Amino acid sequence: MNTFLNYLGIAVLFALVLLPALLGVVRERRIDRELREAERDRSTRPPRTADAARPVRAARRPYVRSWARI
């Protein structure tokens, strides 16, 4: 019985050490799958219009003197 508990304890410690690594591998595979699906979806989508390709320009704020520059 003592040998069984020793093996069980080692197995539990081994699982606790490997669990974060295994969760990381599963997460990486999920992210890779989502990126592949997004790339495949992007290649099959029709091209955008010319208006959508125009960059958005931010309005320039007028220069206001700071109290530190007086």
VMD Tcl script that builds the backbone (N, CA, C; Angstrom):
set m [mol new atoms 210]
animate dup $m
set s [atomselect $m all]
$s set {name element resname resid chain x y z} {
  {N N MET 1 A 0.822 -1.198 0.000}
  {CA C MET 1 A 0.000 0.000 0.000}
  {C C MET 1 A 0.862 1.255 0.000}
  {N N ASN 2 A 1.976 1.197 0.725}
  {CA C ASN 2 A 2.862 2.342 0.812}
  {C C ASN 2 A 3.490 2.650 -0.552}
  {N N THR 3 A 3.846 1.613 -1.302}
  {CA C THR 3 A 4.426 1.799 -2.633}
  {C C THR 3 A 3.414 2.445 -3.571}
  {N N PHE 4 A 2.156 2.007 -3.467}
  {CA C PHE 4 A 1.104 2.586 -4.307}
  {C C PHE 4 A 0.941 4.076 -4.020}
  {N N LEU 5 A 0.961 4.464 -2.746}
  {CA C LEU 5 A 0.832 5.885 -2.389}
  {C C LEU 5 A 2.034 6.689 -2.863}
  {N N ASN 6 A 3.209 6.090 -2.826}
  {CA C ASN 6 A 4.399 6.776 -3.349}
  {C C ASN 6 A 4.253 7.046 -4.844}
  {N N TYR 7 A 3.836 6.028 -5.573}
  {CA C TYR 7 A 3.638 6.213 -7.016}
  {C C TYR 7 A 2.538 7.227 -7.308}
  {N N LEU 8 A 1.484 7.168 -6.518}
  {CA C LEU 8 A 0.392 8.111 -6.697}
  {C C LEU 8 A 0.852 9.544 -6.418}
  {N N GLY 9 A 1.639 9.731 -5.399}
  {CA C GLY 9 A 2.169 11.063 -5.084}
  {C C GLY 9 A 3.066 11.600 -6.190}
  {N N ILE 10 A 3.915 10.745 -6.720}
  {CA C ILE 10 A 4.790 11.151 -7.824}
  {C C ILE 10 A 3.956 11.500 -9.058}
  {N N ALA 11 A 2.925 10.723 -9.334}
  {CA C ALA 11 A 2.063 10.996 -10.494}
  {C C ALA 11 A 1.344 12.330 -10.336}
  {N N VAL 12 A 0.887 12.632 -9.124}
  {CA C VAL 12 A 0.204 13.909 -8.884}
  {C C VAL 12 A 1.168 15.073 -9.064}
  {N N LEU 13 A 2.374 14.961 -8.514}
  {CA C LEU 13 A 3.370 16.024 -8.684}
  {C C LEU 13 A 3.736 16.198 -10.154}
  {N N PHE 14 A 3.881 15.089 -10.863}
  {CA C PHE 14 A 4.196 15.141 -12.292}
  {C C PHE 14 A 3.090 15.847 -13.064}
  {N N ALA 15 A 1.836 15.546 -12.715}
  {CA C ALA 15 A 0.698 16.190 -13.377}
  {C C ALA 15 A 0.663 17.688 -13.069}
  {N N LEU 16 A 0.947 18.060 -11.837}
  {CA C LEU 16 A 0.949 19.480 -11.466}
  {C C LEU 16 A 2.046 20.259 -12.195}
  {N N VAL 17 A 3.167 19.613 -12.444}
  {CA C VAL 17 A 4.255 20.283 -13.166}
  {C C VAL 17 A 3.922 20.402 -14.645}
  {N N LEU 18 A 3.316 19.377 -15.216}
  {CA C LEU 18 A 3.041 19.377 -16.650}
  {C C LEU 18 A 1.774 20.125 -17.039}
  {N N LEU 19 A 0.863 20.356 -16.113}
  {CA C LEU 19 A -0.415 20.977 -16.435}
  {C C LEU 19 A -0.276 22.354 -17.092}
  {N N PRO 20 A 0.540 23.270 -16.572}
  {CA C PRO 20 A 0.663 24.571 -17.254}
  {C C PRO 20 A 1.215 24.462 -18.676}
  {N N ALA 21 A 2.149 23.553 -18.875}
  {CA C ALA 21 A 2.715 23.379 -20.215}
  {C C ALA 21 A 1.669 22.833 -21.174}
  {N N LEU 22 A 0.895 21.872 -20.723}
  {CA C LEU 22 A -0.139 21.296 -21.584}
  {C C LEU 22 A -1.230 22.325 -21.895}
  {N N LEU 23 A -1.605 23.127 -20.910}
  {CA C LEU 23 A -2.597 24.174 -21.167}
  {C C LEU 23 A -2.055 25.201 -22.169}
  {N N GLY 24 A -0.770 25.512 -22.083}
  {CA C GLY 24 A -0.163 26.429 -23.034}
  {C C GLY 24 A -0.171 25.883 -24.451}
  {N N VAL 25 A 0.108 24.609 -24.588}
  {CA C VAL 25 A 0.094 23.980 -25.915}
  {C C VAL 25 A -1.309 24.011 -26.497}
  {N N VAL 26 A -2.306 23.707 -25.677}
  {CA C VAL 26 A -3.693 23.727 -26.149}
  {C C VAL 26 A -4.085 25.137 -26.573}
  {N N ARG 27 A -3.686 26.147 -25.794}
  {CA C ARG 27 A -4.008 27.540 -26.127}
  {C C ARG 27 A -3.338 27.964 -27.436}
  {N N GLU 28 A -2.068 27.601 -27.607}
  {CA C GLU 28 A -1.345 27.942 -28.838}
  {C C GLU 28 A -1.995 27.298 -30.057}
  {N N ARG 29 A -2.420 26.060 -29.935}
  {CA C ARG 29 A -3.073 25.388 -31.066}
  {C C ARG 29 A -4.387 26.061 -31.415}
  {N N ARG 30 A -5.136 26.510 -30.386}
  {CA C ARG 30 A -6.406 27.209 -30.635}
  {C C ARG 30 A -6.154 28.528 -31.351}
  {N N ILE 31 A -5.129 29.260 -30.908}
  {CA C ILE 31 A -4.808 30.537 -31.543}
  {C C ILE 31 A -4.369 30.314 -32.988}
  {N N ASP 32 A -3.540 29.301 -33.221}
  {CA C ASP 32 A -3.110 29.003 -34.590}
  {C C ASP 32 A -4.290 28.653 -35.483}
  {N N ARG 33 A -5.237 27.862 -34.955}
  {CA C ARG 33 A -6.414 27.499 -35.737}
  {C C ARG 33 A -7.248 28.727 -36.065}
  {N N GLU 34 A -7.417 29.632 -35.102}
  {CA C GLU 34 A -8.192 30.846 -35.360}
  {C C GLU 34 A -7.501 31.742 -36.386}
  {N N LEU 35 A -6.181 31.820 -36.328}
  {CA C LEU 35 A -5.453 32.627 -37.317}
  {C C LEU 35 A -5.573 32.027 -38.716}
  {N N ARG 36 A -5.495 30.704 -38.806}
  {CA C ARG 36 A -5.660 30.066 -40.122}
  {C C ARG 36 A -7.050 30.306 -40.682}
  {N N GLU 37 A -8.071 30.196 -39.824}
  {CA C GLU 37 A -9.438 30.448 -40.284}
  {C C GLU 37 A -9.624 31.894 -40.710}
  {N N ALA 38 A -9.037 32.824 -39.982}
  {CA C ALA 38 A -9.156 34.234 -40.337}
  {C C ALA 38 A -8.450 34.521 -41.656}
  {N N GLU 39 A -7.299 33.911 -41.858}
  {CA C GLU 39 A -6.569 34.110 -43.119}
  {C C GLU 39 A -7.352 33.517 -44.286}
  {N N ARG 40 A -7.938 32.353 -44.088}
  {CA C ARG 40 A -8.724 31.726 -45.142}
  {C C ARG 40 A -9.970 32.565 -45.444}
  {N N ASP 41 A -10.592 33.091 -44.409}
  {CA C ASP 41 A -11.776 33.924 -44.586}
  {C C ASP 41 A -11.424 35.232 -45.298}
  {N N ARG 42 A -10.266 35.790 -44.946}
  {CA C ARG 42 A -9.852 37.048 -45.569}
  {C C ARG 42 A -9.549 36.864 -47.054}
  {N N SER 43 A -9.022 35.703 -47.429}
  {CA C SER 43 A -8.679 35.483 -48.842}
  {C C SER 43 A -9.929 35.228 -49.686}
  {N N THR 44 A -11.019 34.757 -49.087}
  {CA C THR 44 A -12.229 34.488 -49.859}
  {C C THR 44 A -13.187 35.672 -49.877}
  {N N ARG 45 A -12.951 36.679 -49.048}
  {CA C ARG 45 A -13.835 37.841 -48.987}
  {C C ARG 45 A -13.608 38.741 -50.204}
  {N N PRO 46 A -14.646 39.400 -50.725}
  {CA C PRO 46 A -14.450 40.296 -51.857}
  {C C PRO 46 A -13.632 41.518 -51.437}
  {N N PRO 47 A -12.939 42.143 -52.377}
  {CA C PRO 47 A -12.114 43.303 -52.038}
  {C C PRO 47 A -12.972 44.474 -51.566}
  {N N ARG 48 A -12.373 45.318 -50.758}
  {CA C ARG 48 A -13.073 46.484 -50.239}
  {C C ARG 48 A -13.181 47.575 -51.299}
  {N N THR 49 A -14.035 48.546 -51.011}
  {CA C THR 49 A -14.156 49.672 -51.928}
  {C C THR 49 A -13.007 50.640 -51.705}
  {N N ALA 50 A -12.859 51.597 -52.625}
  {CA C ALA 50 A -11.766 52.560 -52.516}
  {C C ALA 50 A -11.968 53.501 -51.333}
  {N N ASP 51 A -13.215 53.773 -50.975}
  {CA C ASP 51 A -13.471 54.663 -49.842}
  {C C ASP 51 A -12.999 54.040 -48.535}
  {N N ALA 52 A -13.118 52.755 -48.411}
  {CA C ALA 52 A -12.727 52.102 -47.172}
  {C C ALA 52 A -11.218 52.050 -47.017}
  {N N ALA 53 A -10.469 52.177 -48.118}
  {CA C ALA 53 A -9.020 52.104 -48.058}
  {C C ALA 53 A -8.391 53.448 -47.689}
  {N N ARG 54 A -9.180 54.518 -47.699}
  {CA C ARG 54 A -8.645 55.827 -47.349}
  {C C ARG 54 A -8.319 55.888 -45.867}
  {N N PRO 55 A -7.158 56.419 -45.506}
  {CA C PRO 55 A -6.829 56.508 -44.081}
  {C C PRO 55 A -7.670 57.590 -43.393}
  {N N VAL 56 A -7.915 57.377 -42.140}
  {CA C VAL 56 A -8.665 58.347 -41.351}
  {C C VAL 56 A -7.689 59.385 -40.845}
  {N N ARG 57 A -8.021 60.656 -41.045}
  {CA C ARG 57 A -7.135 61.718 -40.593}
  {C C ARG 57 A -7.709 62.361 -39.349}
  {N N ALA 58 A -6.865 62.550 -38.381}
  {CA C ALA 58 A -7.295 63.185 -37.139}
  {C C ALA 58 A -7.240 64.705 -37.322}
  {N N ALA 59 A -8.196 65.386 -36.722}
  {CA C ALA 59 A -8.208 66.850 -36.797}
  {C C ALA 59 A -7.080 67.395 -35.935}
  {N N ARG 60 A -6.389 68.403 -36.453}
  {CA C ARG 60 A -5.284 69.003 -35.704}
  {C C ARG 60 A -5.839 70.016 -34.720}
  {N N ARG 61 A -5.350 69.940 -33.521}
  {CA C ARG 61 A -5.767 70.897 -32.512}
  {C C ARG 61 A -4.933 72.162 -32.651}
  {N N PRO 62 A -5.523 73.327 -32.427}
  {CA C PRO 62 A -4.737 74.556 -32.502}
  {C C PRO 62 A -3.714 74.605 -31.371}
  {N N TYR 63 A -2.609 75.261 -31.630}
  {CA C TYR 63 A -1.547 75.359 -30.640}
  {C C TYR 63 A -1.981 76.319 -29.535}
  {N N VAL 64 A -1.953 75.851 -28.324}
  {CA C VAL 64 A -2.299 76.677 -27.184}
  {C C VAL 64 A -1.074 76.765 -26.297}
  {N N ARG 65 A -0.714 77.988 -25.934}
  {CA C ARG 65 A 0.477 78.144 -25.109}
  {C C ARG 65 A 0.215 77.609 -23.726}
  {N N SER 66 A 1.170 76.929 -23.213}
  {CA C SER 66 A 1.064 76.357 -21.870}
  {C C SER 66 A 1.475 77.397 -20.844}
  {N N TRP 67 A 1.002 77.257 -19.609}
  {CA C TRP 67 A 1.375 78.183 -18.555}
  {C C TRP 67 A 2.858 78.053 -18.247}
  {N N ALA 68 A 3.464 76.891 -18.574}
  {CA C ALA 68 A 4.872 76.677 -18.277}
  {C C ALA 68 A 5.764 77.439 -19.258}
  {N N ARG 69 A 5.227 77.886 -20.384}
  {CA C ARG 69 A 6.047 78.568 -21.385}
  {C C ARG 69 A 5.886 80.078 -21.326}
  {N N ILE 70 A 5.209 80.603 -20.371}
  {CA C ILE 70 A 4.987 82.058 -20.300}
  {C C ILE 70 A 6.239 82.741 -19.838}
}
mol reanalyze $m
mol bondsrecalc $m
mol representation Tube
mol addrep $m
